[in-house]
Amino acid sequence: MQTGSRRTVYLMLVLVMLLWSGNSVVARAIHEDVPPFTLAFLRWGLASLIALPLAARQIRADAVAIRQHWPVILLLGGIGVGCFNAFMYSGLQYTTAANSLLVQAAIPALVLALNFLIFHARPRVAQVIGVIVGALGVGAIIFKGDPAALLTLSFNHGDVLVLCAVVLWSLYTVLLRLRPPIHGLSFLALTILVGVVAMLPFALHELQTRSVHLTPHVLAGIGYVAIFPSIVAYYLFNLAVERIGPADAGQVINLQPVFGALLAALVLAEPIHGYHVIGMVLILIGIGIPLLFAARRPAPDGER
């Protein structure tokens, strides 16, 4: 892939991480009005109502390929939308935001490891260095620039659930190379539909003991998470993995705590500290290293 095209994909991934960070901020802002599994179901339910009509023409055109490859579509939708969200939302009920971010910082390394184990794709040295530098940046944000804070960490079963979600997302990212030869909108709409079905029983169980307050700002929040982090971000992430591969795309996930801190400052009036800046710089360096070395590396014969 040409250098300019790679940069475009990276900019696309930056937008994806910004939208997913906004999802976290919105969920925190309305958590007292909408319980987590119900929010997930409303998110994917509304997303399906938007995505399915948009993709209807493409789904009809891809009908033969969809019938041939439905097990892969079900697998990817179940892992990347259904199971991932179930484990992540469950874990976030019991763990802290710091622990969650720490566990999620393992995604780039897990993507490299799973890509090697499943597809024998050997990571480049630049990718490994980028993962390490990016992880240091995430650590600087989580531990507030104080390494001694590592000694105060404690873990519970919520962290295990988040770890399961992280493994599932890493697996989804790697297995996207198995995506069937159908239009991106068809794939998006069908995997979202899988997510709706997966979230329904969790939401019904939750609503037996929790209530929902649909105020105007809550409805606006639900509309945001259904359209931007779900439809737009998932479509762009799937496309980015197709263009630059799971290893480089997975590295950009470490931008989420950066954007999370910035959006929390803007929306929730949470302060920005020096350790946030240090962490942001390290994360950006970690993302930039593979991009820089990929630009210097000559393209193989026939690569476009």
N, C-alpha and C positions, 0 to 999 in steps of 0.2 A: 504493500500500500504506500502511496506517495506521502511525503511528510506533511503536506498541506491537508490531505485527507485525514491523516491520523490526528492532527491538531483539531480538525473539525469534530471528530468523534470524541476527543477528550473534552472539548467545550460542551458537547452534547451531554456527556457524563457529568460534568459539573452542574449543569441544569438539573439532571436527574437527582443528584445528591441534595441540591437545594430544595427541590420539591419534596423529597423524602424527609428532609430535616423539618420542613414546614409541617409535614404530617405529624411528627412527634410533638411539635409545639402546639398544634391545634388540639391534638388528643389530650395534652396536659391542660389546655385552657378549658376544655368542656368535659373533663373526666367526672365532675360531680353531677352533670346532667345526663350523660350517656355512659353506661357501663361498657367495659372494653370489648367484650365479644359482640354485644349489640351494635357498637360502633363499627366493628369490623364487618358485620353482616350488612348494615346499612350502607357502608362504604362500597362493598363489592356488589350489593344488590343494585344500588343506583348506577354504579359503573356498568353493570351488565345491561341495564335498561338503555344506556347511552351507546355502549359498544356494539351490542348485537344488531341494532338497526343500521349503524354505520358500516358494519362488516357483512351485512346480509348478502349483498351482491357478490362479494368475494367468497363467502362461505359456499354459495351455490356453485360458483366457478371451481372451487377446490373440493367439491363433494367427493369425487372419486379418491383423491389423495387423503382426505380426512377419514374416509372409511378404511383405507388401507393402513393408516398410521394412527388410528385412534388410541391404541395402547400407549404410544409415546406421548400423545397430547394429554391423556389422562394422567400419566406419570408426572409430566412436567407441571401440569396444572395442580395436581395434588401436592407435589413437593413445594413448588415455588409460591403458590398462592394459598392453598388450603392448609397444609401441615405447618408451613413456616409461620403463618399468622397465628395459628392455634397455639403453637409452642411459645412464640414470642409474647403474645398477649397474656398467656397464662403466667409466664415467667415474670413479666413486668408487674404483676400483682403482688409479688413476694420479694423482689430484689430491689436494690437501689439503682438509680440512674448511672452512678459511677461504675458499679459492678457490671451493669448491662453493656456500657460502652467498652469496658475492659474486655469482656468476652467477645464482643463484636469485632474488636481489633484483631482477632485471630482469623477473620475471614480471608484477607489476602493470602496469608500463609497456607490456610486450608485449601484455597483454590489451587495454589501451586502444587500442593501435595496430592490432592485428588486428581488433578489433571495428569500428573505423572503416574499415579497408581492405576488409573482407569484407561488412559489413552497413551501412556508412555511418552508424554510430552515433557522433555527435560527443560526446566526453567533456565533462563539466561541469568548470568551473574548479575546484570543490572537489575533484573526483576527481584532477585533475592536481596540485594542491597537496598532497593527501594522499599521493600516490605519491612526490613529492619528499621530504616530511618523513619518510615511512616508510623510504625508501632511506637517508637520513642516519642514521636509527636503526640500520639493519642495518650500515651502514659503521662506526658507533661501536663496535659489538660486534666486527666482524671485525678492525678495525684497533686494537682495544684502546684507543680514545680517542686514538691518536697518528696524526695525518694523515701524518706522515713515513713511516709503515709502508707507505703506498701505493707508495713508491719501491722497496721491497724485493720487491714481488710478482713472481712469475714464472709463466708459463703453459706448459702442455704439451698433448699431444693429449687427455689426460683432461678438461681444461677444455672442449675443443671438443665432446667427447661429452656433458658435462653441459649445455653450451649447447644442443645438439640436443635433449636431454631437456626443457630449459626451454621451448624454442620449441614442442615437441610438447604440453607440458602447457598452455601458454597457448592453443594452437590448440584443444585439447580443451575448455577452459573456454569459449571463444567459441562453438565449434560445438555446445555442449550445447543451444543454442536450436533446433537441428534434431532434437533427440531425438524419436523417434516417439511418437504418442499411446498409449503403453502404460503399465501400472502401473510404479511405481518399482522394485518388487521384480523384475519381469520384466526390466526394463532392466539392473538391477544384476547379476542372475544370468547373463544372456547375455554381458555385457561381461566379467565375471569368467572365464567359460568361454573367451572369446577370449584372455584373458591367460594362462590355463593352457597353451593350445596354443602361444602365442608363446614362453613360457618353457621349454617342454620341450626343444627342441634345444640351447639354451644350457646347461641343467642337465646333459644327457647328455654334452655335450662337456667340461664342467667336471669331471664325476665320473671322467673318464678319468685325470686327474692329481691330483685332490683327494679327500679322504675326509671322511666325516661321522661325528661322535660324538654320538649321541643320548642324552645324560644327562637326568635329570629336569628340571634347570633349562633345558636347551636345548629340551626338549619343551614346557615351559611358555612359553618365549619364542616358539616357533613358533605355539602356540595363541593367544597374544596378538596377534601380527601378522596372523594369519589372520582373527580375529574383529573386533578393534577398528579398526585402521587400514585394513582392507580392506572388510569388510562394512558396519560401522557408519559409518565416516568417509566412504567413497565414496557411500553412500546419502544421508547428510546433505548432503554437498557438492553432489551433483547437485540435491537439493531446494532448497538455498540459491541456486544459480545460477538456477534456475527462478523463485524468488520475488523476488530483488533484482537479478538481472542479473549478467553476468560481470565487469563493471568493478568494482563494489563488493565482490563476493565475492573477486575476485582480490587486492584490496588486503590482505585479512586474512591472506594467505599469509605475509606478513612476520612474523607472530607465531611462526613455527616456530623461528627462532633464539632467541627469548625463552624459549619453553617448553623448547627443547633445552638451554639453559644451566641452567634451573631443575631439570629432570629429571636432567641430568648431575650437578648438585650433590647431589641427593637419592640417586640410585642409584649413581653412580660416584664420589662424594665429590670432585668437581671444584669448586674455589672460585668464588664469585661476587664480582666486582670492581665498582668504581664505574662503569666504562665499560659494564658490563652494565646497570646501573640507568639510566644516561643513554640508552642505546640503547632500552631497554624503554619509557621515557617517550616518546621521539620516535616510536616505532612506534605506540604507543597513540594519540598525538595524530594521527598520519597516518591511522589507521583511523577516528578519531572525527570528523575534519573532514567527510568526505562524509556521515556519519550525521547530524551536527548540521545541515548545510545542507539535507539532504533533509527533515529534520523541520520546518524553517522554510518550505520551499518549498510553496506550495499545490498540492494534488493536481489533475491535469487532470480535466476532466469525464468521469465514467464510470469513473474508476480506483477499484479496490477494494483 
